[in-house]
Amino acid sequence: MMSTSLSPRTLVLLGYETVLVPTSTMNYPSVAVETGSLYLVGRDHRLYLLRLFMPCEVCEKCRRWSTFHGDKVKGQLVQKSLEHGHHYTYRSDVAVLQQAGLM
């Protein structure tokens, strides 16, 4: 099996304050890694595409483009906006959360 080497670099996060976040190098036994995509490393040391956990879409409440993440409100799984906190029923793939051990 082929492997992909992820190169080291520093991410610059801009917002209220500029933050430098160092990244590290790892060898991953797959060629299925998408260049330019962001990944989470799970407890099982597998890579998970970040966009599966944080989809971007138009918010049903304010109609603005938003980034959502899974959350629980009153015991119910919802997708919640990072930008403004609006939330509604979770519609993304629950199996992705289960595979990563987040549920």
MOZIHU-V253527 format. One record per pair of residues at least 12 apart in sequence whose C-alpha atoms are under 10 Angstrom apart, sorted by sequence separation. I is the first residue (numbers start at 1). GAP is how many residues later the second one is. If there is no record, write none. Layout:
# MOZIHU-V253527
[[I	GAP] [I	GAP]]
This chain:
# MOZIHU-V253527
[[9	12] [10	12] [11	12] [37	12] [38	12] [39	12] [54	12] [55	12] [56	12] [67	12] [68	12] [69	12] [76	12] [77	12] [78	12] [79	12] [9	13] [10	13] [37	13] [38	13] [39	13] [40	13] [54	13] [55	13] [56	13] [67	13] [68	13] [69	13] [76	13] [77	13] [78	13] [79	13] [8	14] [9	14] [10	14] [33	14] [37	14] [39	14] [53	14] [54	14] [55	14] [66	14] [67	14] [68	14] [73	14] [76	14] [77	14] [78	14] [8	15] [9	15] [33	15] [34	15] [53	15] [54	15] [55	15] [66	15] [67	15] [68	15] [72	15] [73	15] [7	16] [8	16] [9	16] [33	16] [51	16] [53	16] [54	16] [65	16] [66	16] [67	16] [68	16] [71	16] [73	16] [6	17] [7	17] [8	17] [28	17] [29	17] [51	17] [52	17] [53	17] [66	17] [67	17] [68	17] [70	17] [71	17] [72	17] [77	17] [6	18] [7	18] [8	18] [28	18] [51	18] [65	18] [66	18] [68	18] [69	18] [71	18] [72	18] [6	19] [7	19] [28	19] [64	19] [66	19] [68	19] [70	19] [71	19] [5	20] [6	20] [7	20] [64	20] [66	20] [70	20] [5	21] [6	21] [59	21] [69	21] [70	21] [4	22] [5	22] [6	22] [59	22] [62	22] [68	22] [70	22] [4	23] [5	23] [69	23] [3	24] [4	24] [5	24] [55	24] [57	24] [62	24] [68	24] [70	24] [3	25] [4	25] [5	25] [54	25] [56	25] [59	25] [61	25] [2	26] [3	26] [4	26] [5	26] [53	26] [54	26] [55	26] [60	26] [61	26] [77	26] [2	27] [3	27] [4	27] [6	27] [54	27] [59	27] [60	27] [61	27] [70	27] [1	28] [2	28] [3	28] [4	28] [5	28] [54	28] [59	28] [60	28] [1	29] [2	29] [3	29] [4	29] [6	29] [59	29] [1	30] [2	30] [3	30] [70	32] [70	33] [55	37] [54	38] [53	39] [52	40] [53	40] [52	41] [53	41] [52	42] [53	43] [52	44] [53	44] [52	45] [49	47] [53	47] [48	48] [48	49] [48	51] [48	52] [47	53] [46	54] [44	55] [45	55] [44	56] [42	57] [43	57] [44	57] [42	58] [43	58] [41	59] [42	59] [40	60] [42	60]]
